[in-house]
Amino acid sequence: MLIHAQLHPVCDSASLIEHRFFSLCYNEKTEQADWVFHYITPNRLKNKVASRSDDYRPDAEVKTGSAELSDYRHSGFDRGHLCPAGDMGFDSVAMSESFFLSNMCPQFAGFNNGIWNSLEQRIRQWGLMFDTLFIFTGPVFYDTTYSSIGENKVAIPDACYKVLLGKKGTVLHSIGFIIPNLDGLKNYLAYSVAVDKVEEVTLLDFFSVLEDSIEAILEKKKSNIFFY
């Protein structure tokens, strides 16, 4: 049985933050999560009881201190969700948790409201096809030096990634996305990749709880089910 705590990549105990409805690995150097992990189900997607809360705030669970509202103010960047608020309408606590600044990264407005939002909406449609759709999201940095915003120097990602693992009965399906953090991009499927590629650019190891042979197959290619 696949469960939340087993699936996420390795994270040291000081950086691992486990909220009620998602978990994350916080990187103090970049002042954002290396990954955020949550899941959706058809029941969660259909059971919309909470409206968008917009209660953006620092994450008190990050003992070293998370990004602050002031870091984003007048920066020219959106507070871009990693775990989307749109996935959290099934519970008011889940919705509110999604507005922790530990669940954000600096995104260009055209990216956040454009291709990224379109992908998030499509993932919710895919979520209806599976018993459970596990979702990993985070920033991509191609260099060890990067621009930042605010007093806390919140790093501006070069791109953002998503890794999806869908479970339908006993069958697993996977796909990844690496989308440049730029305005004006349209077709998210053009940025679909095998999970191996996401691992290559992030140095993270997804699906390690699975048997090596199954993990290798899942990570090697994109599942066709996401293109129907």
Rosetta silent file (secondary structure, phi, psi, omega in degrees, C-alpha in Angstrom):
SEQUENCE: MLIHAQLHPVCDSASLIEHRFFSLCYNEKTEQADWVFHYITPNRLKNKVASRSDDYRPDAEVKTGSAELSDYRHSGFDRGHLCPAGDMGFDSVAMSESFFLSNMCPQFAGFNNGIWNSLEQRIRQWGLMFDTLFIFTGPVFYDTTYSSIGENKVAIPDACYKVLLGKKGTVLHSIGFIIPNLDGLKNYLAYSVAVDKVEEVTLLDFFSVLEDSIEAILEKKKSNIFFY
SCORE:     score description
SCORE:     0.000 S_00000001
   1 L     0.000  131.525  177.708    0.000    0.000    0.000 S_00000001
   2 L   -88.643  127.044  177.091    1.317    3.439   -0.937 S_00000001
   3 L  -129.099  160.364 -175.125    0.934    6.019    1.790 S_00000001
   4 H   -46.745  -54.953 -171.385    1.911    9.654    2.138 S_00000001
   5 H   -67.050  -23.678 -176.533    4.890    9.245    4.490 S_00000001
   6 H   -81.304  -25.870 -165.117    6.545    6.514    2.435 S_00000001
   7 H   -88.532  -27.697 -171.760    6.626    8.221   -0.937 S_00000001
   8 L   -71.935  155.836  178.304    8.398   11.523   -0.541 S_00000001
   9 L   -61.695  163.321 -179.751   12.138   11.943   -1.226 S_00000001
  10 L   -61.559  141.022  177.163   14.636   11.784    1.615 S_00000001
  11 L  -150.120  135.107 -179.853   14.767   14.880    3.826 S_00000001
  12 L   -67.992  153.129 -170.914   16.685   15.428    7.050 S_00000001
  13 L   -60.501  -30.531 -179.091   14.521   15.674   10.155 S_00000001
  14 L   -72.018  -23.821 -176.694   15.327   19.345   10.762 S_00000001
  15 L  -101.421  -14.523 -177.549   14.059   20.308    7.297 S_00000001
  16 E   -80.215  121.328  177.967   11.044   18.001    7.070 S_00000001
  17 E  -116.009  121.955 -179.091    7.774   19.792    7.803 S_00000001
  18 E  -115.678   98.998  173.423    4.658   17.646    8.003 S_00000001
  19 L   -81.901  176.150 -174.655    1.450   19.609    7.964 S_00000001
  20 L   -65.212  -36.439 -172.255   -1.879   17.869    8.197 S_00000001
  21 L  -117.716   -0.796  171.653   -2.537   17.795    4.448 S_00000001
  22 L  -159.818  161.592  176.397    0.895   18.080    2.831 S_00000001
  23 E  -126.608  161.281 -178.405    4.554   17.719    3.699 S_00000001
  24 E  -152.689  159.205  174.485    7.622   19.580    2.502 S_00000001
  25 E  -114.881  108.885 -172.854   11.398   19.669    2.729 S_00000001
  26 E   -86.698  134.419  179.414   12.465   23.237    3.514 S_00000001
  27 E  -109.358  109.176 -177.087   15.732   24.585    2.164 S_00000001
  28 L   -64.275  -30.518 -178.629   17.035   27.444    4.301 S_00000001
  29 L   -65.222  -42.664 -178.682   19.502   28.481    1.604 S_00000001
  30 L   -95.880   -7.649 -178.060   16.804   29.178   -0.986 S_00000001
  31 L    55.826   44.943  174.236   14.075   30.020    1.601 S_00000001
  32 E  -163.398  172.663 -178.383   11.584   27.677   -0.022 S_00000001
  33 E   -78.552  140.371  168.815   10.813   23.990   -0.220 S_00000001
  34 E   -70.059  -35.528  174.534   12.917   21.619   -2.318 S_00000001
  35 E  -151.796  149.521  170.034    9.723   19.624   -2.656 S_00000001
  36 E  -123.786  135.554 -174.534    6.119   19.721   -1.500 S_00000001
  37 E  -125.167  126.006  173.728    4.159   16.473   -1.469 S_00000001
  38 E  -148.526  176.885  177.377    0.386   16.025   -1.400 S_00000001
  39 E  -141.422  156.440  175.687   -2.229   13.836   -3.027 S_00000001
  40 E  -126.608  155.083  176.875   -5.678   14.172   -4.528 S_00000001
  41 L  -135.455  161.655  175.775   -8.527   11.697   -4.967 S_00000001
  42 H   -55.479  -39.549 -179.887  -11.835   11.884   -6.839 S_00000001
  43 H   -63.474  -43.930  178.836  -13.629   12.271   -3.511 S_00000001
  44 H   -63.297  -40.288 -177.430  -11.419   15.183   -2.467 S_00000001
  45 H   -69.649  -33.075 -178.050  -11.858   16.886   -5.824 S_00000001
  46 H   -85.084  -21.361 -175.319  -15.645   16.539   -5.805 S_00000001
  47 L   -94.626   75.004 -176.705  -16.094   17.505   -2.140 S_00000001
  48 L   -92.825  104.784 -177.943  -15.597   21.272   -2.366 S_00000001
  49 L  -119.324  -11.123 -176.214  -16.519   22.803    0.981 S_00000001
  50 L  -120.908  130.639  175.206  -13.826   25.474    1.454 S_00000001
  51 L   -87.624  165.985 -178.444  -13.349   28.627   -0.576 S_00000001
  52 L   -58.124  127.828 -173.641   -9.975   30.224   -1.202 S_00000001
  53 L   -92.065  -30.679  179.825   -8.724   31.691    2.100 S_00000001
  54 L    54.917   27.669  179.744   -5.861   33.929    0.878 S_00000001
  55 L   -93.073   63.611  178.237   -4.380   33.931    4.401 S_00000001
  56 L   -58.295  134.041 -179.100   -0.752   34.122    3.271 S_00000001
  57 E  -164.953  157.990  174.444    1.589   33.887    6.266 S_00000001
  58 L   -61.890  159.230  179.942    4.994   32.600    7.399 S_00000001
  59 L   -99.474  107.759 -177.460    5.221   28.954    8.426 S_00000001
  60 L   -66.907  -17.781  178.895    5.883   28.725   12.164 S_00000001
  61 L   -73.697  -18.271  177.007    6.858   25.069   11.776 S_00000001
  62 L   -81.562  102.355 -170.707   10.025   26.123    9.933 S_00000001
  63 L   -66.335  -26.850  178.384   12.311   26.572   12.950 S_00000001
  64 L   -83.591   -5.564 -178.823   14.939   28.522   11.014 S_00000001
  65 L    94.806  126.245  178.799   12.245   30.909    9.814 S_00000001
  66 L   -90.296 -179.777  173.205   10.402   30.807    6.510 S_00000001
  67 L   -59.003  158.253 -179.419   10.020   33.551    3.941 S_00000001
  68 L  -115.218  161.111  176.233    8.006   36.595    5.037 S_00000001
  69 H   -58.051  -36.749 -178.419    5.256   38.563    3.347 S_00000001
  70 H   -64.022  -25.701  179.108    7.647   41.510    3.122 S_00000001
  71 H   -63.294  -34.998 -177.170   10.011   39.448    0.951 S_00000001
  72 H   -89.942  -22.615 -174.487    7.425   39.343   -1.823 S_00000001
  73 L   -61.979  127.784  178.843    5.993   42.848   -1.372 S_00000001
  74 L    60.018   22.378 -178.624    6.881   45.122   -4.337 S_00000001
  75 L   -85.465  -19.274 -173.918    9.239   42.407   -5.653 S_00000001
  76 L    86.792    3.122 -179.053    7.527   42.039   -9.005 S_00000001
  77 L  -119.870  146.310  172.946    6.947   38.332   -8.319 S_00000001
  78 E   -77.531  154.644  167.345    3.854   36.364   -7.357 S_00000001
  79 E   -83.754   91.590 -172.863    3.707   34.118   -4.316 S_00000001
  80 E   -84.340  122.514  179.489    3.373   31.027   -6.472 S_00000001
  81 E   -64.514  142.149  168.629    1.780   27.982   -4.859 S_00000001
  82 L   -93.751  -61.856  166.544    3.597   24.651   -4.988 S_00000001
  83 L   -81.769  115.598 -171.491    0.723   22.627   -3.516 S_00000001
  84 L   -70.022  141.965  172.916   -2.193   24.443   -5.224 S_00000001
  85 H   -60.277  -32.485 -179.177   -4.996   26.028   -3.248 S_00000001
  86 H   -64.183  -17.255  176.846   -7.288   24.629   -5.927 S_00000001
  87 H   -87.547   -7.005 -167.413   -6.512   21.096   -4.733 S_00000001
  88 L  -111.458   15.915 -177.554   -7.498   21.903   -1.151 S_00000001
  89 L   -70.522   -5.931 -177.892  -11.167   22.826   -1.370 S_00000001
  90 L   -78.349  -10.047 -175.876  -12.199   19.625    0.404 S_00000001
  91 L  -158.196  137.505 -177.673  -11.266   21.002    3.858 S_00000001
  92 H   -68.106  -33.759  177.313  -10.906   24.477    5.396 S_00000001
  93 H   -68.552  -43.633  177.838   -7.710   23.524    7.246 S_00000001
  94 H   -58.642  -44.533  178.787   -6.198   22.116    4.052 S_00000001
  95 H   -59.925  -48.053 -178.514   -7.072   25.322    2.222 S_00000001
  96 H   -64.088  -40.794  179.389   -5.523   27.508    4.918 S_00000001
  97 H   -60.277  -31.786 -176.828   -2.363   25.394    5.122 S_00000001
  98 L   -67.576  -10.834 -179.895   -1.766   25.896    1.412 S_00000001
  99 L   -98.576    9.204  168.884   -1.151   29.603    2.084 S_00000001
 100 E   -63.198  139.236 -179.678    1.930   29.065    4.249 S_00000001
 101 H   -69.003  -14.205  172.483    4.829   30.902    2.614 S_00000001
 102 H   -68.822  -16.217  179.191    6.828   27.675    2.870 S_00000001
 103 H   -99.528   19.133 -177.435    4.490   26.452    0.120 S_00000001
 104 E  -123.816  157.892  165.007    5.414   29.338   -2.192 S_00000001
 105 E  -143.992  155.834 -179.580    8.193   30.299   -4.548 S_00000001
 106 E   -67.392  121.414  179.160    8.716   33.516   -6.530 S_00000001
 107 E  -128.144  142.552  171.771    6.985   33.176   -9.892 S_00000001
 108 L   -62.524  142.607 -175.470    6.465   35.632  -12.719 S_00000001
 109 H   -58.532  -41.089 -179.863    2.796   36.620  -12.848 S_00000001
 110 H   -65.304  -30.582  175.915    2.377   35.425  -16.425 S_00000001
 111 H   -72.367  -51.337 -175.857    3.801   32.036  -15.458 S_00000001
 112 H   -61.138  -46.316 -176.480    1.747   31.687  -12.264 S_00000001
 113 H   -88.041   -8.110 -177.793   -1.545   32.768  -13.814 S_00000001
 114 L  -106.288 -104.618 -172.652   -0.833   31.196  -17.196 S_00000001
 115 H   -62.161  -36.200 -179.172    0.866   27.894  -17.946 S_00000001
 116 H   -67.088  -44.796  177.458    1.301   26.906  -14.272 S_00000001
 117 H   -63.696  -39.542  178.715   -2.368   27.471  -13.505 S_00000001
 118 H   -62.974  -40.924  177.722   -3.353   25.584  -16.657 S_00000001
 119 H   -65.470  -42.870  178.578   -1.249   22.604  -15.600 S_00000001
 120 H   -58.629  -43.070  179.165   -2.746   22.653  -12.099 S_00000001
 121 H   -65.198  -39.604  179.293   -6.249   22.575  -13.565 S_00000001
 122 H   -66.616  -36.954  178.565   -5.337   19.716  -15.906 S_00000001
 123 H   -62.981  -37.356  176.836   -3.868   17.742  -13.007 S_00000001
 124 H   -65.131  -35.173  174.688   -7.191   18.017  -11.198 S_00000001
 125 H   -65.587  -43.971  176.662   -8.873   16.560  -14.284 S_00000001
 126 H   -61.056  -35.346 -178.313   -6.340   13.733  -14.322 S_00000001
 127 H   -58.158  -26.601  179.046   -7.001   13.220  -10.618 S_00000001
 128 L   -73.664  -15.436 -178.649  -10.510   12.055  -11.442 S_00000001
 129 L   -84.565  -18.057 -171.451   -9.053    9.146  -13.472 S_00000001
 130 L  -113.351  159.035  169.561   -7.125    7.626  -10.574 S_00000001
 131 L   -65.694  -44.755  176.389   -7.879    6.166   -7.175 S_00000001
 132 E  -145.389  137.829  173.906   -5.105    8.440   -5.873 S_00000001
 133 E  -119.234  111.861  179.201   -2.822   10.892   -7.654 S_00000001
 134 E   -87.322  136.514 -171.728    0.357   11.671   -5.717 S_00000001
 135 E  -132.067  127.243  175.549    1.935   15.031   -6.576 S_00000001
 136 E  -115.563  134.523 -176.633    5.427   16.371   -5.931 S_00000001
 137 E  -140.285  144.367  177.413    6.186   20.024   -6.722 S_00000001
 138 E  -174.663 -179.071 -179.979    9.191   22.280   -6.320 S_00000001
 139 E   -88.893  160.209  174.174   11.663   24.758   -7.794 S_00000001
 140 E  -124.009  130.571  175.431   14.514   24.089  -10.217 S_00000001
 141 L  -123.309  124.307 -177.443   17.848   25.917  -10.042 S_00000001
 142 L   -90.112   -6.059 -179.531   20.365   25.309  -12.811 S_00000001
 143 L  -140.714  163.645  178.876   23.233   27.044  -11.028 S_00000001
 144 L   -82.905  -10.165  174.044   24.480   27.437   -7.471 S_00000001
 145 L  -114.309  143.679 -176.142   24.110   31.210   -7.780 S_00000001
 146 L  -158.289  160.385  175.090   20.755   32.852   -8.404 S_00000001
 147 L   -75.823  160.270 -178.127   18.844   36.087   -8.033 S_00000001
 148 E  -146.897  169.228  177.713   16.654   36.572   -4.986 S_00000001
 149 E  -126.555  152.161  170.770   14.004   38.830   -3.503 S_00000001
 150 L    76.676  169.838  179.888   13.497   40.387   -0.085 S_00000001
 151 L   -62.934  -31.672  179.880   15.539   40.699    3.062 S_00000001
 152 L   -85.262    1.388  175.900   15.489   36.926    3.494 S_00000001
 153 L    55.543   59.424  176.862   16.870   36.452   -0.033 S_00000001
 154 E   -73.764  118.887 -173.391   14.178   34.140   -1.350 S_00000001
 155 E   -68.674  141.490  178.355   15.711   32.523   -4.438 S_00000001
 156 L   -93.410  114.180 -176.837   14.015   32.984   -7.817 S_00000001
 157 L   -66.418  148.058  171.432   13.717   29.575   -9.530 S_00000001
 158 L   -73.227  -31.152 -178.296   14.806   29.066  -13.122 S_00000001
 159 E  -156.685  171.938  172.025   11.902   26.654  -13.520 S_00000001
 160 E  -128.110  148.047 -178.181    9.332   24.720  -11.521 S_00000001
 161 E  -120.676  157.830  166.197    8.706   20.983  -11.662 S_00000001
 162 E  -136.094  141.791  172.708    5.907   18.569  -10.974 S_00000001
 163 E  -124.395  127.538 -178.537    6.123   14.796  -10.646 S_00000001
 164 E  -115.970  137.738  173.720    2.903   12.789  -10.770 S_00000001
 165 E  -130.856  107.991 -178.386    2.320    9.208   -9.680 S_00000001
 166 E   -99.682  134.636  178.715   -1.166    7.935  -10.391 S_00000001
 167 E  -113.779  121.873  179.230   -2.537    4.753   -8.831 S_00000001
 168 E  -130.224  102.035 -170.634   -5.442    3.013  -10.536 S_00000001
 169 L    65.770 -123.252  177.885   -6.162   -0.334   -8.955 S_00000001
 170 L  -100.436    3.299 -175.339   -2.785   -2.055   -8.855 S_00000001
 171 E   -98.447  138.111  179.569   -1.405   -0.131  -11.843 S_00000001
 172 E  -112.873  143.582  178.926    0.887    2.892  -11.489 S_00000001
 173 E  -134.007  143.761 -177.833    1.390    5.703  -14.011 S_00000001
 174 E  -141.410  157.657  174.483    3.903    8.560  -13.895 S_00000001
 175 E  -162.502  155.942  175.224    4.960   11.737  -15.665 S_00000001
 176 E  -126.411  163.054  174.676    7.064   14.796  -14.911 S_00000001
 177 E  -139.488  137.124  171.062    7.042   18.446  -15.957 S_00000001
 178 E  -129.909  109.935 -173.943    9.826   21.033  -15.940 S_00000001
 179 E  -118.031  123.638  178.654    8.512   24.446  -16.973 S_00000001
 180 E   -57.571  139.214  179.519   10.719   27.556  -17.221 S_00000001
 181 L   -79.145   75.496 -175.554    9.677   30.336  -14.832 S_00000001
 182 L  -138.492  152.966  172.740    8.873   32.749  -17.660 S_00000001
 183 L   -75.407  155.227  167.858    5.905   34.738  -18.924 S_00000001
 184 L    89.350   -1.549  179.391    4.195   33.863  -22.184 S_00000001
 185 L   -81.043  147.916 -172.479    4.473   30.063  -22.225 S_00000001
 186 L  -121.335  -54.866 -167.361    1.349   28.180  -23.317 S_00000001
 187 L   -94.592   99.099 -177.362    1.558   24.423  -23.896 S_00000001
 188 H   -64.102  -29.234  179.795    2.433   22.591  -20.675 S_00000001
 189 H   -65.201  -23.431  176.909    2.573   19.232  -22.474 S_00000001
 190 H   -67.637  -16.083 -179.034    5.560   20.557  -24.419 S_00000001
 191 H  -109.554   15.358  176.071    7.415   20.572  -21.089 S_00000001
 192 E   -75.762  142.765 -177.531    6.465   17.042  -20.055 S_00000001
 193 E  -143.288  166.313  169.170    9.405   14.775  -19.258 S_00000001
 194 L   -71.270  153.630 -178.949   10.177   11.389  -17.764 S_00000001
 195 H   -60.735  -32.435  176.602   10.635   11.434  -13.994 S_00000001
 196 H   -52.960  -38.269 -178.875   14.305   10.531  -14.509 S_00000001
 197 H   -67.533  -39.369  176.815   14.811   13.993  -16.042 S_00000001
 198 H   -63.883  -41.431  177.402   13.335   15.737  -13.001 S_00000001
 199 H   -61.820  -37.554 -178.960   15.635   13.697  -10.786 S_00000001
 200 H   -62.952  -42.240 -175.022   18.588   14.717  -12.940 S_00000001
 201 H   -86.991  -20.466 -179.079   17.988   18.456  -12.564 S_00000001
 202 H  -103.974  -16.727 -175.337   16.859   18.440   -8.912 S_00000001
 203 L    63.226   24.943  176.100   19.116   15.666   -7.536 S_00000001
 204 L  -100.021  154.716  179.487   16.057   14.256   -5.759 S_00000001
 205 L  -115.759  105.326  179.200   15.094   10.578   -5.679 S_00000001
 206 L   -90.399  155.211  173.062   11.380    9.988   -6.208 S_00000001
 207 L    62.480   22.049 -174.817    9.517    6.696   -5.704 S_00000001
 208 L   -66.161  -18.226  178.750   12.417    5.151   -3.770 S_00000001
 209 L   -71.862  -20.265 -178.924    9.968    3.191   -1.606 S_00000001
 210 L   -77.672  159.217  174.170    8.979    1.116   -4.653 S_00000001
 211 L   -57.635  142.506 -174.398   10.805   -2.001   -5.787 S_00000001
 212 H   -54.872  -40.212 -177.706   13.807   -1.009   -7.894 S_00000001
 213 H   -66.300  -39.627  178.532   12.482   -2.723  -11.014 S_00000001
 214 H   -69.861  -43.639  178.799    9.118   -0.941  -10.767 S_00000001
 215 H   -57.909  -44.602 -177.782   10.768    2.386   -9.959 S_00000001
 216 H   -61.813  -42.185  179.886   13.055    2.098  -12.988 S_00000001
 217 H   -66.114  -45.318 -177.932   10.150    1.444  -15.362 S_00000001
 218 H   -63.523  -37.423 -173.349    8.032    4.283  -13.964 S_00000001
 219 H   -86.169  -12.385 -173.253   10.835    6.831  -14.097 S_00000001
 220 H   -79.624  -31.953 -176.073   12.143    5.926  -17.548 S_00000001
 221 L  -145.608  163.164  179.146    9.232    7.143  -19.665 S_00000001
 222 L   -82.118  133.396  179.052    6.051    9.206  -19.590 S_00000001
 223 L   -71.095  134.239 -177.579    2.839    7.205  -19.162 S_00000001
 224 H   -64.110  -23.517 -175.627    0.554    7.466  -22.188 S_00000001
 225 H   -59.143  -25.630 -178.780   -2.539    7.827  -20.004 S_00000001
 226 H   -79.720   -1.637 -178.919   -1.686   11.510  -19.453 S_00000001
 227 H  -112.595    4.162  178.984   -2.011   12.234  -23.178 S_00000001
 228 L   -79.178    0.000    0.000   -5.525   10.852  -23.751 S_00000001
